C-alpha cells in the first residue's frame, strides 16, 4: 500500500529528498506521491515535520 500526502503538507520538500525512487514531486501548494512508483518504504513519512504523509 503506497503512502499519500495530505492537505496538511507545508510544501517544505523534506520528504522528496528522502525518496529512494523519486516518487515525490512538487505539485504547487503541496507535494504528491506517485502511487505506482512508491515502494512503501516509509522514508518520506519519517522526514515530514507536520506528519502529513500517511499510508493510503
LOFI-295942 format. One record per atom (N, C-alpha, C): residue number from 1; residue in three letters; atom name; x, z negated, y. Coordinates in nm, 3 decimals. Atoms other than C-alpha are relative to their C-alpha. Layout:
@lumfi NUM | mivo ALA | vexba CA | east X | up Z | north Y;
...
***
This chain:
@lumfi 1 | mivo UNK | vexba N | east 0.084 | up 0.000 | north -0.117;
@lumfi 1 | mivo UNK | vexba CA | east 0.000 | up 0.000 | north 0.000;
@lumfi 1 | mivo UNK | vexba C | east 0.090 | up 0.000 | north 0.125;
@lumfi 2 | mivo UNK | vexba N | east -0.082 | up -0.015 | north -0.121;
@lumfi 2 | mivo UNK | vexba CA | east 0.150 | up 0.106 | north 0.333;
@lumfi 2 | mivo UNK | vexba C | east -0.037 | up -0.104 | north 0.106;
@lumfi 3 | mivo UNK | vexba N | east 0.024 | up 0.088 | north -0.114;
@lumfi 3 | mivo UNK | vexba CA | east 0.178 | up -0.103 | north 0.647;
@lumfi 3 | mivo UNK | vexba C | east -0.064 | up 0.080 | north 0.112;
@lumfi 4 | mivo UNK | vexba N | east 0.054 | up -0.066 | north -0.118;
@lumfi 4 | mivo UNK | vexba CA | east -0.005 | up -0.027 | north 0.971;
@lumfi 4 | mivo UNK | vexba C | east 0.026 | up -0.089 | north 0.120;
@lumfi 5 | mivo UNK | vexba N | east -0.024 | up 0.073 | north -0.124;
@lumfi 5 | mivo UNK | vexba CA | east 0.046 | up -0.129 | north 1.332;
@lumfi 5 | mivo UNK | vexba C | east -0.133 | up -0.014 | north 0.073;
@lumfi 6 | mivo UNK | vexba N | east 0.128 | up 0.029 | north -0.065;
@lumfi 6 | mivo UNK | vexba CA | east -0.250 | up -0.296 | north 1.501;
@lumfi 6 | mivo UNK | vexba C | east 0.010 | up 0.020 | north 0.152;
@lumfi 7 | mivo UNK | vexba N | east 0.006 | up -0.014 | north -0.145;
@lumfi 7 | mivo UNK | vexba CA | east -0.359 | up -0.280 | north 1.864;
@lumfi 7 | mivo UNK | vexba C | east 0.078 | up -0.110 | north 0.073;
@lumfi 8 | mivo UNK | vexba N | east -0.080 | up 0.107 | north -0.060;
@lumfi 8 | mivo UNK | vexba CA | east -0.155 | up -0.597 | north 1.924;
@lumfi 8 | mivo UNK | vexba C | east 0.141 | up 0.048 | north 0.037;
@lumfi 9 | mivo UNK | vexba N | east -0.132 | up -0.057 | north -0.024;
@lumfi 9 | mivo UNK | vexba CA | east 0.156 | up -0.373 | north 1.940;
@lumfi 9 | mivo UNK | vexba C | east 0.031 | up 0.005 | north 0.149;
@lumfi 10 | mivo UNK | vexba N | east -0.043 | up -0.004 | north -0.140;
@lumfi 10 | mivo UNK | vexba CA | east 0.351 | up -0.409 | north 2.266;
@lumfi 10 | mivo UNK | vexba C | east 0.100 | up 0.114 | north 0.024;
@lumfi 11 | mivo UNK | vexba N | east -0.085 | up -0.119 | north -0.010;
@lumfi 11 | mivo UNK | vexba CA | east 0.550 | up -0.087 | north 2.204;
@lumfi 11 | mivo UNK | vexba C | east 0.145 | up -0.032 | north 0.033;
@lumfi 12 | mivo UNK | vexba N | east -0.139 | up 0.039 | north -0.028;
@lumfi 12 | mivo UNK | vexba CA | east 0.887 | up -0.264 | north 2.205;
@lumfi 12 | mivo UNK | vexba C | east 0.101 | up 0.083 | north -0.079;
@lumfi 13 | mivo UNK | vexba N | east -0.087 | up -0.084 | north 0.080;
@lumfi 13 | mivo UNK | vexba CA | east 1.032 | up -0.040 | north 1.932;
@lumfi 13 | mivo UNK | vexba C | east 0.088 | up -0.072 | north -0.099;
@lumfi 14 | mivo UNK | vexba N | east -0.083 | up 0.077 | north 0.093;
@lumfi 14 | mivo UNK | vexba CA | east 1.192 | up -0.321 | north 1.731;
@lumfi 14 | mivo UNK | vexba C | east -0.022 | up 0.044 | north -0.145;
@lumfi 15 | mivo UNK | vexba N | east 0.034 | up -0.039 | north 0.137;
@lumfi 15 | mivo UNK | vexba CA | east 1.017 | up -0.202 | north 1.416;
@lumfi 15 | mivo UNK | vexba C | east 0.062 | up 0.134 | north -0.039;
@lumfi 16 | mivo UNK | vexba N | east -0.046 | up -0.136 | north 0.029;
@lumfi 16 | mivo UNK | vexba CA | east 1.122 | up 0.163 | north 1.440;
@lumfi 16 | mivo UNK | vexba C | east 0.146 | up 0.004 | north -0.041;
@lumfi 17 | mivo UNK | vexba N | east -0.143 | up -0.001 | north 0.031;
@lumfi 17 | mivo UNK | vexba CA | east 1.491 | up 0.086 | north 1.430;
@lumfi 17 | mivo UNK | vexba C | east 0.031 | up -0.062 | north -0.136;
@lumfi 18 | mivo UNK | vexba N | east -0.020 | up 0.065 | north 0.130;
@lumfi 18 | mivo UNK | vexba CA | east 1.446 | up -0.113 | north 1.108;
@lumfi 18 | mivo UNK | vexba C | east -0.053 | up 0.082 | north -0.118;
@lumfi 19 | mivo UNK | vexba N | east 0.061 | up -0.079 | north 0.109;
@lumfi 19 | mivo UNK | vexba CA | east 1.257 | up 0.151 | north 0.907;
@lumfi 19 | mivo UNK | vexba C | east 0.105 | up 0.089 | north -0.067;
@lumfi 20 | mivo UNK | vexba N | east -0.103 | up -0.078 | north 0.069;
@lumfi 20 | mivo UNK | vexba CA | east 1.487 | up 0.299 | north 0.640;
@lumfi 20 | mivo UNK | vexba C | east -0.037 | up 0.147 | north -0.022;
@lumfi 21 | mivo UNK | vexba N | east 0.042 | up -0.139 | north 0.022;
@lumfi 21 | mivo UNK | vexba CA | east 1.280 | up 0.620 | north 0.612;
@lumfi 21 | mivo UNK | vexba C | east -0.057 | up 0.065 | north 0.126;
@lumfi 22 | mivo UNK | vexba N | east 0.046 | up -0.053 | north -0.129;
@lumfi 22 | mivo UNK | vexba CA | east 1.197 | up 0.672 | north 0.981;
@lumfi 22 | mivo UNK | vexba C | east -0.149 | up 0.035 | north 0.000;
@lumfi 23 | mivo UNK | vexba N | east 0.144 | up -0.023 | north 0.008;
@lumfi 23 | mivo UNK | vexba CA | east 0.822 | up 0.642 | north 0.916;
@lumfi 23 | mivo UNK | vexba C | east -0.073 | up -0.046 | north 0.125;
@lumfi 24 | mivo UNK | vexba N | east 0.063 | up 0.056 | north -0.119;
@lumfi 24 | mivo UNK | vexba CA | east 0.756 | up 0.478 | north 1.254;
@lumfi 24 | mivo UNK | vexba C | east 0.034 | up 0.084 | north 0.123;
@lumfi 25 | mivo UNK | vexba N | east -0.020 | up -0.082 | north -0.119;
@lumfi 25 | mivo UNK | vexba CA | east 0.706 | up 0.683 | north 1.569;
@lumfi 25 | mivo UNK | vexba C | east -0.073 | up -0.060 | north 0.119;
@lumfi 26 | mivo UNK | vexba N | east 0.060 | up 0.045 | north -0.125;
@lumfi 26 | mivo UNK | vexba CA | east 0.621 | up 0.612 | north 1.932;
@lumfi 26 | mivo UNK | vexba C | east -0.122 | up 0.086 | north 0.027;
@lumfi 27 | mivo UNK | vexba N | east 0.123 | up -0.073 | north -0.026;
@lumfi 27 | mivo UNK | vexba CA | east 0.259 | up 0.708 | north 1.994;
@lumfi 27 | mivo UNK | vexba C | east -0.054 | up -0.028 | north 0.139;
@lumfi 28 | mivo UNK | vexba N | east 0.043 | up 0.027 | north -0.137;
@lumfi 28 | mivo UNK | vexba CA | east 0.249 | up 0.614 | north 2.360;
@lumfi 28 | mivo UNK | vexba C | east -0.016 | up -0.148 | north 0.026;
@lumfi 29 | mivo UNK | vexba N | east 0.025 | up 0.141 | north -0.028;
@lumfi 29 | mivo UNK | vexba CA | east 0.085 | up 0.277 | north 2.409;
@lumfi 29 | mivo UNK | vexba C | east 0.038 | up -0.092 | north -0.115;
@lumfi 30 | mivo UNK | vexba N | east -0.044 | up 0.078 | north 0.115;
@lumfi 30 | mivo UNK | vexba CA | east 0.183 | up 0.162 | north 2.059;
@lumfi 30 | mivo UNK | vexba C | east 0.073 | up 0.091 | north -0.098;
@lumfi 31 | mivo UNK | vexba N | east -0.069 | up -0.078 | north 0.102;
@lumfi 31 | mivo UNK | vexba CA | east 0.391 | up 0.272 | north 1.764;
@lumfi 31 | mivo UNK | vexba C | east -0.094 | up 0.021 | north -0.119;
@lumfi 32 | mivo UNK | vexba N | east 0.081 | up -0.029 | north 0.118;
@lumfi 32 | mivo UNK | vexba CA | east 0.244 | up 0.424 | north 1.446;
@lumfi 32 | mivo UNK | vexba C | east 0.089 | up 0.017 | north -0.122;
@lumfi 33 | mivo UNK | vexba N | east -0.071 | up -0.014 | north 0.127;
@lumfi 33 | mivo UNK | vexba CA | east 0.348 | up 0.422 | north 1.081;
@lumfi 33 | mivo UNK | vexba C | east -0.063 | up 0.113 | north -0.079;
@lumfi 34 | mivo UNK | vexba N | east 0.048 | up -0.108 | north 0.085;
@lumfi 34 | mivo UNK | vexba CA | east 0.317 | up 0.738 | north 0.871;
@lumfi 34 | mivo UNK | vexba C | east -0.016 | up -0.058 | north -0.141;
@lumfi 35 | mivo UNK | vexba N | east 0.029 | up 0.062 | north 0.129;
@lumfi 35 | mivo UNK | vexba CA | east 0.150 | up 0.602 | north 0.556;
@lumfi 35 | mivo UNK | vexba C | east 0.056 | up 0.081 | north -0.117;
@lumfi 36 | mivo UNK | vexba N | east -0.053 | up -0.084 | north 0.108;
@lumfi 36 | mivo UNK | vexba CA | east 0.272 | up 0.897 | north 0.347;
@lumfi 36 | mivo UNK | vexba C | east 0.150 | up -0.019 | north -0.018;
@lumfi 37 | mivo UNK | vexba N | east -0.145 | up 0.018 | north 0.004;
@lumfi 37 | mivo UNK | vexba CA | east 0.635 | up 0.816 | north 0.430;
@lumfi 37 | mivo UNK | vexba C | east 0.038 | up -0.145 | north -0.027;
@lumfi 38 | mivo UNK | vexba N | east -0.027 | up 0.144 | north 0.011;
@lumfi 38 | mivo UNK | vexba CA | east 0.618 | up 0.434 | north 0.433;
@lumfi 38 | mivo UNK | vexba C | east 0.029 | up -0.041 | north -0.145;
@lumfi 39 | mivo UNK | vexba N | east -0.039 | up 0.048 | north 0.133;
@lumfi 39 | mivo UNK | vexba CA | east 0.794 | up 0.268 | north 0.138;
@lumfi 39 | mivo UNK | vexba C | east -0.059 | up -0.136 | north -0.033;
@lumfi 40 | mivo UNK | vexba N | east 0.059 | up 0.133 | north 0.019;
@lumfi 40 | mivo UNK | vexba CA | east 0.604 | up -0.060 | north 0.180;
@lumfi 40 | mivo UNK | vexba C | east 0.108 | up -0.106 | north -0.020;
@lumfi 41 | mivo UNK | vexba N | east -0.110 | up 0.095 | north 0.016;
@lumfi 41 | mivo UNK | vexba CA | east 0.933 | up -0.247 | north 0.215;
@lumfi 41 | mivo UNK | vexba C | east -0.017 | up -0.124 | north 0.086;
@lumfi 42 | mivo UNK | vexba N | east 0.025 | up 0.114 | north -0.087;
@lumfi 42 | mivo UNK | vexba CA | east 0.816 | up -0.474 | north 0.498;
@lumfi 42 | mivo UNK | vexba C | east 0.108 | up -0.029 | north 0.103;
@lumfi 43 | mivo UNK | vexba N | east -0.108 | up 0.023 | north -0.096;
@lumfi 43 | mivo UNK | vexba CA | east 1.136 | up -0.445 | north 0.703;
@lumfi 43 | mivo UNK | vexba C | east -0.052 | up 0.002 | north 0.144;
@lumfi 44 | mivo UNK | vexba N | east 0.056 | up -0.011 | north -0.136;
@lumfi 44 | mivo UNK | vexba CA | east 0.934 | up -0.345 | north 1.010;
@lumfi 44 | mivo UNK | vexba C | east -0.079 | up -0.125 | north 0.037;
@lumfi 45 | mivo UNK | vexba N | east 0.083 | up 0.118 | north -0.027;
@lumfi 45 | mivo UNK | vexba CA | east 0.692 | up -0.637 | north 0.981;
@lumfi 45 | mivo UNK | vexba C | east 0.084 | up -0.122 | north 0.032;
@lumfi 46 | mivo UNK | vexba N | east -0.090 | up 0.113 | north -0.025;
@lumfi 46 | mivo UNK | vexba CA | east 0.979 | up -0.884 | north 0.974;
@lumfi 46 | mivo UNK | vexba C | east 0.058 | up 0.002 | north 0.141;
@lumfi 47 | mivo UNK | vexba N | east -0.060 | up -0.015 | north -0.133;
@lumfi 47 | mivo UNK | vexba CA | east 1.104 | up -0.750 | north 1.310;
@lumfi 47 | mivo UNK | vexba C | east -0.099 | up -0.007 | north 0.114;
@lumfi 48 | mivo UNK | vexba N | east 0.101 | up -0.006 | north -0.105;
@lumfi 48 | mivo UNK | vexba CA | east 0.776 | up -0.743 | north 1.502;
@lumfi 48 | mivo UNK | vexba C | east -0.016 | up -0.137 | north 0.068;
@lumfi 49 | mivo UNK | vexba N | east 0.009 | up 0.128 | north -0.070;
@lumfi 49 | mivo UNK | vexba CA | east 0.778 | up -1.014 | north 1.772;
@lumfi 49 | mivo UNK | vexba C | east -0.143 | up -0.051 | north 0.023;
@lumfi 50 | mivo UNK | vexba N | east 0.139 | up 0.042 | north -0.022;
@lumfi 50 | mivo UNK | vexba CA | east 0.397 | up -1.018 | north 1.802;
@lumfi 50 | mivo UNK | vexba C | east -0.084 | up 0.009 | north -0.127;
@lumfi 51 | mivo UNK | vexba N | east 0.067 | up -0.008 | north 0.131;
@lumfi 51 | mivo UNK | vexba CA | east 0.311 | up -0.981 | north 1.431;
@lumfi 51 | mivo UNK | vexba C | east -0.112 | up 0.104 | north -0.002;
@lumfi 52 | mivo UNK | vexba N | east 0.100 | up -0.106 | north -0.008;
@lumfi 52 | mivo UNK | vexba CA | east 0.127 | up -0.654 | north 1.496;
@lumfi 52 | mivo UNK | vexba C | east 0.003 | up 0.093 | north -0.121;
@lumfi 53 | mivo UNK | vexba N | east -0.011 | up -0.086 | north 0.117;
@lumfi 53 | mivo UNK | vexba CA | east 0.231 | up -0.499 | north 1.163;
@lumfi 53 | mivo UNK | vexba C | east -0.056 | up -0.073 | north -0.122;
@lumfi 54 | mivo UNK | vexba N | east 0.069 | up 0.062 | north 0.114;
@lumfi 54 | mivo UNK | vexba CA | east 0.005 | up -0.572 | north 0.866;
@lumfi 54 | mivo UNK | vexba C | east -0.009 | up 0.098 | north -0.116;
@lumfi 55 | mivo UNK | vexba N | east 0.020 | up -0.088 | north 0.115;
@lumfi 55 | mivo UNK | vexba CA | east -0.043 | up -0.440 | north 0.514;
@lumfi 55 | mivo UNK | vexba C | east -0.139 | up 0.060 | north 0.010;
@lumfi 56 | mivo UNK | vexba N | east 0.126 | up -0.073 | north -0.009;
@lumfi 56 | mivo UNK | vexba CA | east -0.318 | up -0.180 | north 0.504;
@lumfi 56 | mivo UNK | vexba C | east -0.085 | up -0.027 | north -0.121;
***
